[in-house]
Amino acid sequence: MSVETLVADTRPDGTGAESFAPVLPVDLRVTGLAKSFAGTPVFSDVSFGLSRGEAVAIVGANGTGKSTLLRCLMGLIPTDAGSIDVVGTDVRSASSSGLRAMRAQIGLVSQKHNLVPRLSVLSNVVQGLLGQKPGLRHWSQSLAPARSRAAAMAALQKVGLAQLAQRRADRLSGGQSQRVAIARALVGQPRILIADEPTASLDPAAGEDVMDLFFDLARQEGVTVIFISHNIDHALKYGDRILGLANGGMPLDARAASLNAEQLRGLYD
């Protein structure tokens, strides 16, 4: 079966013979989204929605706009057309304060970890609260209120690194660094977790451990997950649904259980 035959009718209103439009409550809804750079289209007419607690993998070849799509969802770059609603915020028309409030409900994990090397593990996790509580008090654990330090320690406990709270971040292994990044993303109790190739810098064993931990915690916390992965096996294993970008659009939106690796490889041809 080709990828084309697996494309579902995913109109946001849920109509059509086969629809994967989410049931309420909805954490994110995208309709007719288009983005170009310097007149060159990246994608157009992208539409999908995510239910609370759903995990969605975004796959596709390099240059198809996966990371660009995530930046659009967070309101980090402008879009050309369409609408984006994230936890009740109209991203395209929101004020700066509205966007900050929306982003405070999103936890971000990237492949580069982006820890502050000279600060302690605990300070790096405390910084995950900066979106909700901006200011110098959440730059370092030594300045943070007791409640914030306790929340950061609880997050480290969840990722199994409470014993390393006072270690400098530049003395961690790659897998430990990514666990700290996960704790930092979770400390603010976000509604949505976004992960952009979270295991790209890790060896296969460490990558598998991190993915297992990430999704175990996401399920426990009941958060919605969006993750980009070039690892097709990870997309199939951890995603409830898979969105595929190719040829300037999103030709694939299907339940992961209905797909196999060979079908997903068709997106890279």
N, C-alpha and C positions, 0 to 999 in steps of 0.2 A: 504494500500500500504506500503510495507516495505521500509526501507532506501535504500536497495540495488537497488530497481527499480527506485530510484530517482537520481542515480549517473549519471551525465552528462558527455559526452565526452568533456573534457575541455583541449584538446591539445592546447598548446600555439599558434599554427598557425591558430587556429580557424576552422580546418577541422572537419568533423564528422556530424552525423545526427542531433545532438543537441549540440550546443556549447555555453558556456557562456564566451568565450574569449572576452576581452574588446575591444571596438573600440578605435581608437587613439584619443587623446594622452594617452599614458600608463604611469602611475607613478611607477608601480612596476610589474616585471615579474619574476616568479620563474619556473625553469624547472628541473625536475628530481632530486630534492633535497633529500639528505640523511644525516642523522646524527646518530652517536652512541656514547656511553660513555663506555670506557674500554671494547670495543668489544661487548657491548650489544646494539643492534639497538633501536633507539627511533622511527624513521620513515624513510621511503625510498620512492623514486619515487613520491615526492610531486611536483605538478605543478599547477600554477594558475597565473592569471594576474589581475591587478586592473586598471580600468579607472580613469581618473581625476574626483574627486568629488564623487566617489562611496563609499558606506559604506558596509563593510564586517565584519560579526560576525564569530568568530572562536569558535567552541564548541567541547566538548568531555570530557570524564572522566578524573579524575586525573591520571597523569602519561602518557598521550598520546602524550605529547610534545608541548602543546600549547605555553607556555612561552618560551620553547627552540626554537620554530620556530621564535618567535619575536626576540629573541637574535641573531639568525642567520641572519635575515633580516637586522638588524642594524650592522652586522659585529662585534658583541661583542664576539662571539665564532666561531671557525672554523667549516666548514662543511666537510663531507666526499666525496660528489659527487654532481653534478648538477651545476646550475648557478643561480645567483641572480642579477637582475638589478633594482636598485632603483634610480629614477629620473636621469637616464642616467649613473649611476655609476655601474661598474661591481664590486660587493662587494667582491667577492672571490679573485680578483687580484689587488684591489685598494691599493695604498700606504696609509700610515698613514694620510698624509695630505688630500688625496682624501676621506678617510673615515670620517675625521672630517668635511669636506665640505658637504658630504652627510648627516651626522647626524644633521648638522645645519639646514637642511630643514625638519627635523622631530620634531614634538612636542610630548612629552611623558607624559601620565597621568597614575599613578599607584594607586593601592589600598591603599598604605601606605602614600600617599600624599608627604612625604619627604620634608616638609618645614623645614627651619631653625628656631627652636622655639623662640630664643631670638631676632631675627631680625623682623623688621616691615613687614606687609603685602606687602607694596610697594617694599621693598628691596627684598623679596622673588620673586616677579614678575620680577623685574629688572634682577635677576639671570637667567631668561629664555633667556637672550640675550648672555650669556657666550659662547654658542656654536658658535655664529657668531662674537662676540667681546670679546675674552678671555682677562683676566687681572683683576686686583684688582678694576678697575673703575666700573665693573659691579657686584661686590660682594655686594655693599650696595648702597641704593638710595642716600645717602649723598655724595657719590663719583661719581655717574653716571652722564654723560653729560645730559644737559637739554632735548635733543631729546629723550634719552632713558627713562628718567623719564616720559616724556609726553606719550611715547608709552605704558609704564607700567600702567599709569593712565587710558589711553584709554581702555586697556585690562580689568582693574578692573571695569570700567564703563560698559563694555559689560556683565560682570558676576554679576552686581548689587552690587558691594562691594566698590565702590569708597569712600564711607563715612568711611570705615574702613582702609584706606590706612596706617595710622600711628599706628594702633593697633599691638601689638606683636602677632606673629603667634601662640604662645602657649595659647592665650586667645580666640581662635576661637572655634566654635562648629565644629563637624565633617563635616557637610554639608558645612559650610563656608570654612573650610580648603580645601575641594575638589574643591570648586569654585575658590579659589586662585590658586590651582594647574592647573586648566583649563586655567586661565588667564596667568599663567607662560608659559604654553605650547603654547598659541596663540600669545604671545607678539612678537615673532620673525617672524610672518606671515609664518608658515611652509607650505610646500606642502602636507605633510602627518601628520595625527594625529594617534598615537598609544595609545590605552588604555588597560591596563591589569587589568581586573576585577575592574573597577573604582568605583563600588558601594559596594564592598564586605564588607567594614567596616562601612557601613551606614545602618540606619534603613530603612524599605521599603519606607516610605513617602519621606525621604530625598534622598534616592537612585533614586526614580522616578523623583524628581525635578532636580537632577543633570544630569540624562540622558536626560531629556527634554532640559535642557539648553545646554548641551554638543552638542547635535545634531542640535539644532536650530542654534548655532554659527557655527558649521561645515558647514551647508548648506549655511549660509550667506557668509562665507569666501570661499566657493567652494573648500574645502580641501578634500583629500581622507582620509577615516577613516578605521582603522583596530582595532577591539576591541574583547577581550576575555571576555566571560561571561558564568557563570554557570546558569544564569537566562534565561531559555528558552523563557519566554515571552519577555524579553528584546531583545533577539536575533531576534525574529520574528518581533517585533515592530520597531526596529531601523536599522536593517540590510537590505540592498538591496539584498545581497546574504548571504548565510550561508555556511561556510566551516566546515566540520566535520572530526575530527581526531579520528581514532579507528584502533586497530589491526595493528599498525605499518605503517599506511598509511593515505591517505585522501580519504575515500570512498564516501564522499558527497561534492558536489559543486552544489548548486541549488539556484534558486531565492527564496527569503523568502516567497513571495506571493504564491508559489506553495507548501509550507510545512505547517504542523500543529504541535502542541506541542507533540502529541503522536508519530509522526514519528521521531522527534528529540530525544525523550526519548530512542528510539531504539539504539542510539549511546552509551548509558550508560549501556546497558545490558551485 
